[in-house]
Amino acid sequence: MRKKEYIYTHALLAEVTRYLIEDETMAVETLSEYDALGTRPSGIHESKQDHHEAIAALSSAIEPCLEDTPTESHERTVNQ
């Protein structure tokens, strides 16, 4: 991936994280590893490796929350 793509992915995961925290699906404390890195999506001067590590940290924090989130089954019926 190019650096721009890492930054974009980092920003996208940061938004998902923000949503999960606001929805109270994720605790803020879950982000301690990510916070320790100090790399934010707006840090365009940070290296590609820094953004890669931030993406990995966010993904690790988000994954358990998404596994526990129930999904709705959308069944289609014909001719109703």
C-alpha positions, 0 to 999 in steps of 0.5 A: 500500500502507499502511504496515502492508503495507510493514512486513509485506512487509519482515518477510517478505523479511527472513525469506526472506533469513535462510533463504537465508543460513542455507542458504548460498545467499546471502552476508551481504555481499550485503546491504550496500545493505540494511544501509546503509539502517538500516531494519529490519522492527521499525522501525515509526517509520520512514516508509513510504518507508524501508520501501519502499527496504528492500524494494527493496534486499532484493528486489534481493539475493534475486532472483539467489539465487532464480534460481540455485536449482534447483526440483524438477519434481513430475509427477503420474501417473494411476492409480499 
